[in-house]
Amino acid sequence: MSNSNSHSAQAPRLVIGNLELCSLPELGIKDVEVRIDTGAKTSSLHADNLQRYQHQGKPWVSFDLHPDVYNLSQTVSCSAPLYDSRKVKSSNGETERRSVIRTLLKMGPLERMIELTLTDRQDMSYPMLLGREGMADKVLVDPSASFLASVESG
C-alpha cells in the first residue's frame, strides 16, 4: 500500500534520546547538554547578559552562556548576527519577545543550521532545548534513552 507520508526514499534518520550533547561551533560552545523536546516548536538557548548592538551597520547580539550546569564559573562569551525578534510562548504559558540567531548545530554525525531563541533558562535543568524545527526530518527521538547521538558518532 502506498502512503503519501512514506519515508522510504529519505536518508536514514539519526536516533537521539531525550538528552543529548551538542556543540555550537560558531559560538565556541562544545558539549552542552540539550533537552530534546518534541512538544516545543522552537529551540532555545540560555543567555546571560544579553545585549543588542550594531556591528558594521547590522544588528548583532552578545551574551554569556554557562555550558556546564555543574560548573557555573565556566562562561563562554558569544556573539552572533541577530536573525529575528519574535514572540514566543514559554512552557509556563507566558509570552515574551526573544532575540533569534541562526547557528550551526553539531549532534553526533548530524550537522545543520538551526534557529535558536535566546532567553533566561536559569530555572531549567539544561541550558538548551532542541525543539521540532531544529530536528526537522533528520532525527527520530527515543524518549526512553539519553545520549544516543554521541554513542553513534564514536
VMD Tcl script that builds the backbone (N, CA, C; Angstrom):
set m [mol new atoms 462]
animate dup $m
set s [atomselect $m all]
$s set {name element resname resid chain x y z} {
  {N N MET 1 A 0.846 -1.175 0.000}
  {CA C MET 1 A 0.000 0.000 0.000}
  {C C MET 1 A 0.895 1.243 0.000}
  {N N SER 2 A 0.593 2.169 -0.859}
  {CA C SER 2 A 1.366 3.412 -0.951}
  {C C SER 2 A 0.798 4.443 0.011}
  {N N ASN 3 A 1.714 5.165 0.625}
  {CA C ASN 3 A 1.320 6.202 1.583}
  {C C ASN 3 A 2.064 7.475 1.211}
  {N N SER 4 A 1.351 8.580 1.072}
  {CA C SER 4 A 2.000 9.835 0.686}
  {C C SER 4 A 2.971 10.333 1.747}
  {N N ASN 5 A 2.875 9.832 2.977}
  {CA C ASN 5 A 3.807 10.218 4.032}
  {C C ASN 5 A 4.954 9.233 4.169}
  {N N SER 6 A 5.141 8.382 3.183}
  {CA C SER 6 A 6.175 7.354 3.240}
  {C C SER 6 A 7.557 8.001 3.332}
  {N N HIS 7 A 8.396 7.386 4.136}
  {CA C HIS 7 A 9.759 7.902 4.330}
  {C C HIS 7 A 10.790 7.004 3.663}
  {N N SER 8 A 10.350 6.078 2.798}
  {CA C SER 8 A 11.262 5.100 2.229}
  {C C SER 8 A 12.342 5.737 1.358}
  {N N ALA 9 A 12.072 6.864 0.740}
  {CA C ALA 9 A 13.056 7.496 -0.129}
  {C C ALA 9 A 13.985 8.424 0.640}
  {N N GLN 10 A 13.722 8.619 1.917}
  {CA C GLN 10 A 14.529 9.535 2.716}
  {C C GLN 10 A 15.810 8.886 3.207}
  {N N ALA 11 A 16.801 9.704 3.486}
  {CA C ALA 11 A 18.029 9.211 4.108}
  {C C ALA 11 A 17.694 8.702 5.503}
  {N N PRO 12 A 18.490 7.756 5.996}
  {CA C PRO 12 A 18.228 7.257 7.355}
  {C C PRO 12 A 18.327 8.391 8.372}
  {N N ARG 13 A 17.490 8.310 9.375}
  {CA C ARG 13 A 17.478 9.350 10.404}
  {C C ARG 13 A 18.343 8.935 11.585}
  {N N LEU 14 A 18.911 9.931 12.236}
  {CA C LEU 14 A 19.698 9.712 13.436}
  {C C LEU 14 A 18.751 9.497 14.603}
  {N N VAL 15 A 18.945 8.430 15.372}
  {CA C VAL 15 A 18.126 8.192 16.556}
  {C C VAL 15 A 18.805 8.897 17.737}
  {N N ILE 16 A 18.027 9.775 18.381}
  {CA C ILE 16 A 18.545 10.525 19.521}
  {C C ILE 16 A 17.681 10.239 20.742}
  {N N GLY 17 A 18.223 10.533 21.914}
  {CA C GLY 17 A 17.491 10.326 23.156}
  {C C GLY 17 A 16.845 11.605 23.649}
  {N N ASN 18 A 16.339 11.577 24.879}
  {CA C ASN 18 A 15.683 12.755 25.448}
  {C C ASN 18 A 16.684 13.807 25.921}
  {N N LEU 19 A 17.935 13.422 26.082}
  {CA C LEU 19 A 19.046 14.330 26.376}
  {C C LEU 19 A 20.168 14.003 25.412}
  {N N GLU 20 A 20.858 15.013 24.929}
  {CA C GLU 20 A 21.994 14.803 24.042}
  {C C GLU 20 A 23.073 15.835 24.330}
  {N N LEU 21 A 24.293 15.539 23.922}
  {CA C LEU 21 A 25.377 16.505 23.943}
  {C C LEU 21 A 25.476 17.108 22.554}
  {N N CYS 22 A 25.492 18.424 22.481}
  {CA C CYS 22 A 25.596 19.118 21.203}
  {C C CYS 22 A 26.705 20.148 21.281}
  {N N SER 23 A 27.190 20.533 20.129}
  {CA C SER 23 A 28.140 21.629 20.027}
  {C C SER 23 A 27.564 22.685 19.107}
  {N N LEU 24 A 27.880 23.934 19.416}
  {CA C LEU 24 A 27.516 25.084 18.585}
  {C C LEU 24 A 28.834 25.760 18.222}
  {N N PRO 25 A 29.567 25.199 17.241}
  {CA C PRO 25 A 30.945 25.651 16.987}
  {C C PRO 25 A 31.079 27.123 16.607}
  {N N GLU 26 A 30.087 27.692 15.929}
  {CA C GLU 26 A 30.175 29.110 15.552}
  {C C GLU 26 A 30.117 30.018 16.777}
  {N N LEU 27 A 29.594 29.493 17.883}
  {CA C LEU 27 A 29.513 30.269 19.126}
  {C C LEU 27 A 30.616 29.889 20.105}
  {N N GLY 28 A 31.454 28.914 19.745}
  {CA C GLY 28 A 32.525 28.470 20.630}
  {C C GLY 28 A 32.014 27.580 21.762}
  {N N ILE 29 A 30.879 26.916 21.550}
  {CA C ILE 29 A 30.274 26.080 22.592}
  {C C ILE 29 A 30.429 24.616 22.197}
  {N N LYS 30 A 31.028 23.837 23.114}
  {CA C LYS 30 A 31.254 22.416 22.868}
  {C C LYS 30 A 30.593 21.600 23.974}
  {N N ASP 31 A 29.948 20.519 23.585}
  {CA C ASP 31 A 29.383 19.547 24.533}
  {C C ASP 31 A 28.456 20.163 25.579}
  {N N VAL 32 A 27.442 20.862 25.125}
  {CA C VAL 32 A 26.423 21.392 26.025}
  {C C VAL 32 A 25.291 20.368 26.100}
  {N N GLU 33 A 24.771 20.125 27.310}
  {CA C GLU 33 A 23.660 19.193 27.467}
  {C C GLU 33 A 22.373 19.845 26.979}
  {N N VAL 34 A 21.659 19.124 26.114}
  {CA C VAL 34 A 20.465 19.649 25.458}
  {C C VAL 34 A 19.284 18.751 25.772}
  {N N ARG 35 A 18.177 19.362 26.205}
  {CA C ARG 35 A 16.926 18.631 26.413}
  {C C ARG 35 A 16.212 18.577 25.071}
  {N N ILE 36 A 15.847 17.390 24.631}
  {CA C ILE 36 A 15.120 17.205 23.380}
  {C C ILE 36 A 13.633 17.307 23.713}
  {N N ASP 37 A 12.922 18.198 23.020}
  {CA C ASP 37 A 11.519 18.453 23.352}
  {C C ASP 37 A 10.680 18.502 22.079}
  {N N THR 38 A 10.014 17.377 21.777}
  {CA C THR 38 A 9.180 17.327 20.576}
  {C C THR 38 A 7.901 18.142 20.742}
  {N N GLY 39 A 7.592 18.550 21.965}
  {CA C GLY 39 A 6.413 19.375 22.208}
  {C C GLY 39 A 6.663 20.847 21.964}
  {N N ALA 40 A 7.928 21.240 21.859}
  {CA C ALA 40 A 8.288 22.646 21.623}
  {C C ALA 40 A 8.558 22.859 20.138}
  {N N LYS 41 A 8.036 23.929 19.588}
  {CA C LYS 41 A 8.277 24.232 18.176}
  {C C LYS 41 A 9.696 24.773 17.983}
  {N N THR 42 A 10.070 25.748 18.799}
  {CA C THR 42 A 11.361 26.408 18.616}
  {C C THR 42 A 12.402 25.879 19.599}
  {N N SER 43 A 13.643 26.059 19.236}
  {CA C SER 43 A 14.762 25.708 20.108}
  {C C SER 43 A 15.173 26.955 20.873}
  {N N SER 44 A 15.679 26.768 22.087}
  {CA C SER 44 A 16.093 27.932 22.870}
  {C C SER 44 A 17.412 27.659 23.571}
  {N N LEU 45 A 18.123 28.732 23.843}
  {CA C LEU 45 A 19.424 28.679 24.488}
  {C C LEU 45 A 19.442 29.694 25.622}
  {N N HIS 46 A 20.009 29.280 26.767}
  {CA C HIS 46 A 20.110 30.194 27.890}
  {C C HIS 46 A 21.099 31.310 27.560}
  {N N ALA 47 A 20.739 32.531 27.888}
  {CA C ALA 47 A 21.614 33.673 27.631}
  {C C ALA 47 A 21.620 34.587 28.843}
  {N N ASP 48 A 22.798 34.801 29.407}
  {CA C ASP 48 A 23.005 35.808 30.449}
  {C C ASP 48 A 23.590 37.055 29.796}
  {N N ASN 49 A 23.332 38.220 30.373}
  {CA C ASN 49 A 23.923 39.481 29.906}
  {C C ASN 49 A 23.662 39.726 28.421}
  {N N LEU 50 A 22.450 39.453 27.971}
  {CA C LEU 50 A 22.097 39.631 26.566}
  {C C LEU 50 A 22.116 41.114 26.208}
  {N N GLN 51 A 22.845 41.451 25.176}
  {CA C GLN 51 A 22.956 42.830 24.703}
  {C C GLN 51 A 22.756 42.862 23.188}
  {N N ARG 52 A 21.970 43.821 22.722}
  {CA C ARG 52 A 21.858 44.066 21.283}
  {C C ARG 52 A 22.779 45.219 20.937}
  {N N TYR 53 A 23.407 45.133 19.764}
  {CA C TYR 53 A 24.286 46.220 19.325}
  {C C TYR 53 A 24.396 46.192 17.808}
  {N N GLN 54 A 24.996 47.223 17.256}
  {CA C GLN 54 A 25.207 47.323 15.814}
  {C C GLN 54 A 26.649 46.940 15.500}
  {N N HIS 55 A 26.829 46.104 14.472}
  {CA C HIS 55 A 28.161 45.716 14.005}
  {C C HIS 55 A 28.175 45.896 12.493}
  {N N GLN 56 A 28.988 46.832 12.023}
  {CA C GLN 56 A 29.060 47.157 10.594}
  {C C GLN 56 A 27.671 47.440 10.022}
  {N N GLY 57 A 26.867 48.177 10.817}
  {CA C GLY 57 A 25.559 48.615 10.376}
  {C C GLY 57 A 24.455 47.570 10.467}
  {N N LYS 58 A 24.773 46.411 11.026}
  {CA C LYS 58 A 23.770 45.346 11.139}
  {C C LYS 58 A 23.554 44.999 12.612}
  {N N PRO 59 A 22.326 44.559 12.969}
  {CA C PRO 59 A 22.049 44.208 14.366}
  {C C PRO 59 A 22.698 42.882 14.774}
  {N N TRP 60 A 23.364 42.908 15.902}
  {CA C TRP 60 A 24.001 41.729 16.481}
  {C C TRP 60 A 23.561 41.600 17.934}
  {N N VAL 61 A 23.828 40.423 18.509}
  {CA C VAL 61 A 23.610 40.200 19.930}
  {C C VAL 61 A 24.878 39.602 20.526}
  {N N SER 62 A 25.099 39.927 21.788}
  {CA C SER 62 A 26.159 39.264 22.552}
  {C C SER 62 A 25.516 38.736 23.823}
  {N N PHE 63 A 26.059 37.632 24.340}
  {CA C PHE 63 A 25.521 37.028 25.551}
  {C C PHE 63 A 26.545 36.079 26.138}
  {N N ASP 64 A 26.317 35.705 27.370}
  {CA C ASP 64 A 27.165 34.738 28.062}
  {C C ASP 64 A 26.368 33.466 28.288}
  {N N LEU 65 A 27.067 32.353 28.248}
  {CA C LEU 65 A 26.452 31.045 28.480}
  {C C LEU 65 A 27.331 30.248 29.430}
  {N N HIS 66 A 26.693 29.502 30.311}
  {CA C HIS 66 A 27.391 28.560 31.191}
  {C C HIS 66 A 27.074 27.165 30.651}
  {N N PRO 67 A 27.949 26.606 29.769}
  {CA C PRO 67 A 27.615 25.342 29.115}
  {C C PRO 67 A 27.555 24.150 30.059}
  {N N ASP 68 A 28.271 24.220 31.188}
  {CA C ASP 68 A 28.277 23.131 32.163}
  {C C ASP 68 A 27.422 23.548 33.358}
  {N N VAL 69 A 26.241 22.936 33.497}
  {CA C VAL 69 A 25.324 23.334 34.568}
  {C C VAL 69 A 25.889 23.018 35.952}
  {N N TYR 70 A 26.939 22.188 36.004}
  {CA C TYR 70 A 27.543 21.827 37.290}
  {C C TYR 70 A 28.736 22.708 37.630}
  {N N ASN 71 A 29.134 23.574 36.689}
  {CA C ASN 71 A 30.272 24.461 36.908}
  {C C ASN 71 A 29.922 25.842 36.357}
  {N N LEU 72 A 29.198 26.633 37.172}
  {CA C LEU 72 A 28.721 27.936 36.695}
  {C C LEU 72 A 29.829 28.967 36.562}
  {N N SER 73 A 31.031 28.660 37.071}
  {CA C SER 73 A 32.135 29.601 36.893}
  {C C SER 73 A 32.673 29.543 35.466}
  {N N GLN 74 A 32.372 28.482 34.737}
  {CA C GLN 74 A 32.779 28.379 33.339}
  {C C GLN 74 A 31.792 29.174 32.497}
  {N N THR 75 A 32.302 30.195 31.813}
  {CA C THR 75 A 31.451 31.064 30.997}
  {C C THR 75 A 32.011 31.156 29.591}
  {N N VAL 76 A 31.137 31.068 28.601}
  {CA C VAL 76 A 31.516 31.291 27.216}
  {C C VAL 76 A 30.808 32.565 26.771}
  {N N SER 77 A 31.582 33.541 26.295}
  {CA C SER 77 A 31.000 34.776 25.766}
  {C C SER 77 A 30.787 34.599 24.276}
  {N N CYS 78 A 29.556 34.858 23.831}
  {CA C CYS 78 A 29.169 34.599 22.443}
  {C C CYS 78 A 28.672 35.871 21.781}
  {N N SER 79 A 28.771 35.921 20.460}
  {CA C SER 79 A 28.144 36.992 19.697}
  {C C SER 79 A 27.739 36.420 18.352}
  {N N ALA 80 A 26.652 36.950 17.816}
  {CA C ALA 80 A 26.111 36.452 16.551}
  {C C ALA 80 A 25.225 37.512 15.935}
  {N N PRO 81 A 25.068 37.455 14.604}
  {CA C PRO 81 A 24.110 38.368 13.971}
  {C C PRO 81 A 22.704 38.062 14.474}
  {N N LEU 82 A 21.936 39.118 14.692}
  {CA C LEU 82 A 20.531 38.950 15.083}
  {C C LEU 82 A 19.761 38.544 13.834}
  {N N TYR 83 A 19.132 37.378 13.872}
  {CA C TYR 83 A 18.394 36.864 12.721}
  {C C TYR 83 A 16.958 37.378 12.722}
  {N N ASP 84 A 16.348 37.454 13.914}
  {CA C ASP 84 A 14.950 37.841 14.011}
  {C C ASP 84 A 14.663 38.213 15.463}
  {N N SER 85 A 13.500 38.764 15.682}
  {CA C SER 85 A 12.982 39.002 17.023}
  {C C SER 85 A 11.521 38.598 16.963}
  {N N ARG 86 A 11.112 37.670 17.850}
  {CA C ARG 86 A 9.726 37.198 17.757}
  {C C ARG 86 A 9.164 36.871 19.124}
  {N N LYS 87 A 7.835 36.864 19.159}
  {CA C LYS 87 A 7.139 36.491 20.386}
  {C C LYS 87 A 7.074 34.973 20.475}
  {N N VAL 88 A 7.425 34.449 21.675}
  {CA C VAL 88 A 7.422 33.011 21.911}
  {C C VAL 88 A 6.662 32.747 23.197}
  {N N LYS 89 A 5.789 31.740 23.147}
  {CA C LYS 89 A 5.073 31.343 24.363}
  {C C LYS 89 A 5.888 30.258 25.047}
  {N N SER 90 A 6.277 30.510 26.303}
  {CA C SER 90 A 7.105 29.546 27.027}
  {C C SER 90 A 6.236 28.450 27.639}
  {N N SER 91 A 6.893 27.464 28.244}
  {CA C SER 91 A 6.188 26.312 28.807}
  {C C SER 91 A 5.237 26.708 29.929}
  {N N ASN 92 A 5.492 27.856 30.570}
  {CA C ASN 92 A 4.588 28.303 31.643}
  {C C ASN 92 A 3.428 29.141 31.114}
  {N N GLY 93 A 3.331 29.257 29.788}
  {CA C GLY 93 A 2.206 29.956 29.175}
  {C C GLY 93 A 2.426 31.439 28.958}
  {N N GLU 94 A 3.535 31.983 29.446}
  {CA C GLU 94 A 3.816 33.409 29.270}
  {C C GLU 94 A 4.442 33.655 27.899}
  {N N THR 95 A 4.094 34.799 27.309}
  {CA C THR 95 A 4.664 35.181 26.020}
  {C C THR 95 A 5.735 36.235 26.253}
  {N N GLU 96 A 6.873 36.051 25.586}
  {CA C GLU 96 A 7.941 37.046 25.676}
  {C C GLU 96 A 8.559 37.254 24.303}
  {N N ARG 97 A 9.104 38.450 24.081}
  {CA C ARG 97 A 9.806 38.728 22.831}
  {C C ARG 97 A 11.248 38.275 23.014}
  {N N ARG 98 A 11.707 37.453 22.072}
  {CA C ARG 98 A 13.059 36.902 22.166}
  {C C ARG 98 A 13.882 37.231 20.928}
  {N N SER 99 A 15.170 37.419 21.144}
  {CA C SER 99 A 16.120 37.534 20.040}
  {C C SER 99 A 16.339 36.143 19.469}
  {N N VAL 100 A 16.476 36.069 18.139}
  {CA C VAL 100 A 16.677 34.791 17.456}
  {C C VAL 100 A 17.978 34.869 16.667}
  {N N ILE 101 A 18.802 33.829 16.794}
  {CA C ILE 101 A 20.017 33.718 15.989}
  {C C ILE 101 A 19.942 32.424 15.176}
  {N N ARG 102 A 20.729 32.355 14.117}
  {CA C ARG 102 A 20.909 31.106 13.356}
  {C C ARG 102 A 22.351 30.679 13.551}
  {N N THR 103 A 22.544 29.386 13.845}
  {CA C THR 103 A 23.902 28.904 14.057}
  {C C THR 103 A 23.983 27.419 13.721}
  {N N LEU 104 A 25.195 26.930 13.555}
  {CA C LEU 104 A 25.430 25.532 13.226}
  {C C LEU 104 A 25.306 24.674 14.480}
  {N N LEU 105 A 24.522 23.601 14.385}
  {CA C LEU 105 A 24.369 22.611 15.453}
  {C C LEU 105 A 25.096 21.348 15.019}
  {N N LYS 106 A 25.918 20.813 15.908}
  {CA C LYS 106 A 26.540 19.505 15.686}
  {C C LYS 106 A 26.069 18.588 16.804}
  {N N MET 107 A 25.470 17.457 16.391}
  {CA C MET 107 A 24.988 16.479 17.356}
  {C C MET 107 A 25.347 15.115 16.776}
  {N N GLY 108 A 26.367 14.464 17.351}
  {CA C GLY 108 A 26.850 13.222 16.763}
  {C C GLY 108 A 27.265 13.487 15.332}
  {N N PRO 109 A 26.801 12.653 14.387}
  {CA C PRO 109 A 27.171 12.856 12.987}
  {C C PRO 109 A 26.338 13.941 12.278}
  {N N LEU 110 A 25.306 14.458 12.941}
  {CA C LEU 110 A 24.413 15.440 12.337}
  {C C LEU 110 A 24.988 16.849 12.452}
  {N N GLU 111 A 24.977 17.575 11.334}
  {CA C GLU 111 A 25.354 18.989 11.311}
  {C C GLU 111 A 24.291 19.720 10.520}
  {N N ARG 112 A 23.720 20.765 11.135}
  {CA C ARG 112 A 22.716 21.555 10.407}
  {C C ARG 112 A 22.557 22.924 11.038}
  {N N MET 113 A 22.105 23.876 10.213}
  {CA C MET 113 A 21.823 25.217 10.704}
  {C C MET 113 A 20.472 25.201 11.405}
  {N N ILE 114 A 20.405 25.818 12.583}
  {CA C ILE 114 A 19.141 25.903 13.315}
  {C C ILE 114 A 18.924 27.326 13.806}
  {N N GLU 115 A 17.669 27.632 14.113}
  {CA C GLU 115 A 17.326 28.893 14.757}
  {C C GLU 115 A 17.256 28.640 16.254}
  {N N LEU 116 A 17.805 29.567 17.028}
  {CA C LEU 116 A 17.765 29.494 18.489}
  {C C LEU 116 A 17.208 30.794 19.040}
  {N N THR 117 A 16.206 30.691 19.911}
  {CA C THR 117 A 15.771 31.879 20.633}
  {C C THR 117 A 16.635 31.988 21.879}
  {N N LEU 118 A 16.963 33.202 22.255}
  {CA C LEU 118 A 17.804 33.441 23.430}
  {C C LEU 118 A 16.916 33.891 24.577}
  {N N THR 119 A 17.057 33.223 25.730}
  {CA C THR 119 A 16.179 33.513 26.863}
  {C C THR 119 A 16.853 33.121 28.164}
  {N N ASP 120 A 16.243 33.510 29.266}
  {CA C ASP 120 A 16.731 33.141 30.589}
  {C C ASP 120 A 16.189 31.763 30.932}
  {N N ARG 121 A 17.062 30.754 30.927}
  {CA C ARG 121 A 16.676 29.387 31.267}
  {C C ARG 121 A 17.309 28.958 32.588}
  {N N GLN 122 A 17.660 29.926 33.457}
  {CA C GLN 122 A 18.366 29.566 34.686}
  {C C GLN 122 A 17.552 28.678 35.611}
  {N N ASP 123 A 16.230 28.718 35.499}
  {CA C ASP 123 A 15.390 27.856 36.328}
  {C C ASP 123 A 15.178 26.479 35.698}
  {N N MET 124 A 15.730 26.270 34.512}
  {CA C MET 124 A 15.603 24.989 33.828}
  {C C MET 124 A 16.838 24.137 34.123}
  {N N SER 125 A 16.694 22.830 33.980}
  {CA C SER 125 A 17.796 21.910 34.281}
  {C C SER 125 A 18.899 21.933 33.233}
  {N N TYR 126 A 18.566 22.330 32.003}
  {CA C TYR 126 A 19.533 22.276 30.911}
  {C C TYR 126 A 19.571 23.615 30.195}
  {N N PRO 127 A 20.774 24.043 29.745}
  {CA C PRO 127 A 20.904 25.364 29.133}
  {C C PRO 127 A 20.313 25.479 27.734}
  {N N MET 128 A 20.022 24.338 27.111}
  {CA C MET 128 A 19.483 24.403 25.755}
  {C C MET 128 A 18.346 23.408 25.589}
  {N N LEU 129 A 17.359 23.819 24.802}
  {CA C LEU 129 A 16.230 22.964 24.459}
  {C C LEU 129 A 16.181 22.880 22.939}
  {N N LEU 130 A 16.117 21.658 22.405}
  {CA C LEU 130 A 16.017 21.470 20.962}
  {C C LEU 130 A 14.581 21.110 20.619}
  {N N GLY 131 A 13.911 22.016 19.896}
  {CA C GLY 131 A 12.512 21.825 19.509}
  {C C GLY 131 A 12.380 21.185 18.136}
  {N N ARG 132 A 11.136 21.002 17.704}
  {CA C ARG 132 A 10.839 20.308 16.440}
  {C C ARG 132 A 11.503 20.939 15.222}
  {N N GLU 133 A 11.480 22.269 15.134}
  {CA C GLU 133 A 12.074 22.914 13.964}
  {C C GLU 133 A 13.571 22.629 13.856}
  {N N GLY 134 A 14.248 22.508 14.989}
  {CA C GLY 134 A 15.678 22.210 14.982}
  {C C GLY 134 A 15.992 20.780 14.592}
  {N N MET 135 A 15.021 19.907 14.801}
  {CA C MET 135 A 15.215 18.496 14.453}
  {C C MET 135 A 14.824 18.221 13.008}
  {N N ALA 136 A 13.827 18.956 12.513}
  {CA C ALA 136 A 13.259 18.780 11.161}
  {C C ALA 136 A 13.001 17.308 10.915}
  {N N ASP 137 A 13.399 16.834 9.748}
  {CA C ASP 137 A 13.161 15.428 9.408}
  {C C ASP 137 A 14.462 14.631 9.488}
  {N N LYS 138 A 15.382 15.087 10.317}
  {CA C LYS 138 A 16.709 14.467 10.378}
  {C C LYS 138 A 16.860 13.454 11.512}
  {N N VAL 139 A 15.934 13.455 12.484}
  {CA C VAL 139 A 16.103 12.594 13.654}
  {C C VAL 139 A 14.819 11.865 14.019}
  {N N LEU 140 A 14.981 10.806 14.763}
  {CA C LEU 140 A 13.907 10.124 15.463}
  {C C LEU 140 A 14.271 10.146 16.933}
  {N N VAL 141 A 13.294 10.388 17.801}
  {CA C VAL 141 A 13.563 10.514 19.230}
  {C C VAL 141 A 13.112 9.247 19.960}
  {N N ASP 142 A 14.037 8.674 20.737}
  {CA C ASP 142 A 13.717 7.570 21.640}
  {C C ASP 142 A 13.655 8.176 23.039}
  {N N PRO 143 A 12.443 8.433 23.554}
  {CA C PRO 143 A 12.325 9.134 24.837}
  {C C PRO 143 A 12.805 8.308 26.035}
  {N N SER 144 A 13.044 7.016 25.847}
  {CA C SER 144 A 13.476 6.173 26.964}
  {C C SER 144 A 14.995 6.145 27.122}
  {N N ALA 145 A 15.717 6.826 26.239}
  {CA C ALA 145 A 17.186 6.776 26.250}
  {C C ALA 145 A 17.778 8.178 26.276}
  {N N SER 146 A 19.062 8.243 26.607}
  {CA C SER 146 A 19.807 9.515 26.601}
  {C C SER 146 A 21.155 9.323 25.918}
  {N N PHE 147 A 21.648 10.394 25.328}
  {CA C PHE 147 A 22.997 10.465 24.768}
  {C C PHE 147 A 23.252 9.401 23.700}
  {N N LEU 148 A 22.272 9.140 22.839}
  {CA C LEU 148 A 22.436 8.163 21.770}
  {C C LEU 148 A 23.295 8.692 20.623}
  {N N ALA 149 A 23.199 9.973 20.327}
  {CA C ALA 149 A 23.958 10.543 19.192}
  {C C ALA 149 A 25.448 10.490 19.464}
  {N N SER 150 A 25.877 10.730 20.691}
  {CA C SER 150 A 27.305 10.714 20.993}
  {C C SER 150 A 27.845 9.293 20.942}
  {N N VAL 151 A 27.015 8.296 21.254}
  {CA C VAL 151 A 27.433 6.905 21.142}
  {C C VAL 151 A 27.601 6.539 19.678}
  {N N GLU 152 A 26.651 7.003 18.835}
  {CA C GLU 152 A 26.687 6.676 17.419}
  {C C GLU 152 A 27.878 7.307 16.706}
  {N N SER 153 A 28.297 8.499 17.173}
  {CA C SER 153 A 29.383 9.200 16.471}
  {C C SER 153 A 30.761 8.759 16.946}
  {N N GLY 154 A 30.817 7.899 17.939}
  {CA C GLY 154 A 32.144 7.424 18.266}
  {C C GLY 154 A 32.368 7.335 19.703}
}
mol reanalyze $m
mol bondsrecalc $m
mol representation Tube
mol addrep $m
